[in-house]
Amino acid sequence: MSHDIIRRSALALLLVSTLAFAACASGPRREGSGEYVDDTMITTKIKAAVFNDASLKSAEINVETFKGRVQLSGFVGSQADIQRALELAGQVPGVKSVVNDMKLK
């Protein structure tokens, strides 16, 4: 009976360990830890640029980055605000492309 409990415990531990390693693996739809840090830095720099731009301070712009591809969403007051946000995002090192999902208020 105790051998059965030990065997089941070992199997459960092996299963949990395997799942943990698989969750950390980088694949075509996942980011490696270096890519995650780079994307976080890109997002942070874009948010800072938008916040520090006098014309965009009141805009509600959300920034998401995945593998250097940036998506801007939220609400802005004018088409000029959209263009300015796109311009700022495109100037950040590491940005490969910028997708506009911003809407006019």
PyMOL commands that set and color helices and strands:
alter all, ss='L'
color gray80, all
select helices_A, chain A and resi 2-24+33-52+79-90
alter helices_A, ss='H'
color red, helices_A
select strands_A, chain A and resi 60-66+69-76+97-104
alter strands_A, ss='S'
color yellow, strands_A
deselect
rebuild
show_as cartoon
